[in-house]
């Protein structure tokens, strides 16, 4: 992967978002899952627009929701969030 190419740098992040969305979509619908899915959509839009501040805010918010819900949502969701954090960090996003 050529990280100097912004499109290439976005792909792992977008893949990680899609994976986490898939896992969250399998959980019972409630306020937390809806908020997490909403923030993941905001994160996807921010990544696609290369809007650093929006990426930082949405990533922070999703991370917090997953962290606060980890006991209920299970290890697969926690691991998926970890992969998303790693993809964000590898592309130079800090939050």
C-alpha positions in Angstrom: 0.0 0.0 0.0 1.3 3.4 -1.0 0.4 5.6 2.0 1.4 8.7 0.0 -1.6 8.2 -2.1 -4.6 9.4 0.0 -7.0 6.9 -1.8 -4.8 4.0 -0.8 -4.5 5.3 2.8 -8.3 5.5 3.0 -9.0 1.9 2.0 -8.0 0.1 5.2 -10.0 2.6 7.2 -13.1 2.2 5.1 -12.8 -1.5 5.3 -12.4 -1.4 9.1 -15.5 0.8 9.3 -17.5 -1.6 7.1 -16.4 -4.5 9.3 -17.4 -2.8 12.5 -20.7 -1.7 11.0 -21.4 -5.3 10.1 -20.9 -6.5 13.6 -22.9 -3.7 15.1 -25.7 -4.4 12.6 -26.0 -7.9 14.1 -26.6 -6.6 17.6 -30.1 -5.8 19.0 -31.1 -2.2 18.0 -30.9 0.3 20.8 -29.7 3.8 21.4 -26.1 2.8 21.7 -25.9 0.8 18.5 -27.8 3.5 16.6 -25.4 6.1 17.9 -22.4 4.0 17.0 -23.7 3.3 13.5 -24.4 7.0 13.1 -20.9 8.0 14.1 -19.4 5.3 11.9 -21.3 6.9 9.0 -20.0 10.3 10.0 -16.5 8.8 10.2 -16.8 7.3 6.7 -17.9 10.6 5.3 -15.1 12.5 7.0 -12.5 10.0 5.8 -13.8 10.3 2.2 -13.7 14.1 2.4 -10.3 14.1 4.1 -11.7 16.3 6.8 -9.2 15.8 9.7 -11.2 17.4 12.5 -14.3 15.5 11.6 -12.3 12.3 11.4 -10.9 13.0 14.9 -14.3 13.8 16.4 -16.2 10.8 14.9 -13.3 8.4 15.7 -13.1 9.5 19.3 -16.9 9.2 19.7 -17.2 5.7 18.1 -14.2 4.6 20.2 -15.9 5.8 23.4 -19.2 4.2 22.6 -17.6 0.9 21.9 -15.4 1.1 25.0 -18.4 1.9 27.2 -20.4 -0.9 25.6 -17.7 -3.6 25.4 -19.1 -5.8 28.1 -22.4 -6.0 26.3 -21.2 -6.1 22.7 -18.5 -8.7 23.1 -14.9 -9.2 22.1 -15.4 -9.3 18.3 -16.7 -5.7 18.4 -13.8 -4.6 20.7 -11.3 -6.3 18.3 -12.9 -4.7 15.3 -12.6 -1.2 16.9 -9.0 -2.0 17.6 -8.4 -2.7 13.9 -10.2 0.6 13.1 -7.9 2.5 15.5 -4.9 0.9 14.0 -6.0 1.8 10.4 -6.6 5.4 11.5 -3.2 5.6 13.2 -1.4 4.1 10.2 -3.0 6.8 8.0 -1.8 9.5 10.4 -5.0 10.2 12.2 -4.7 11.0 15.9 -7.5 11.5 18.3 
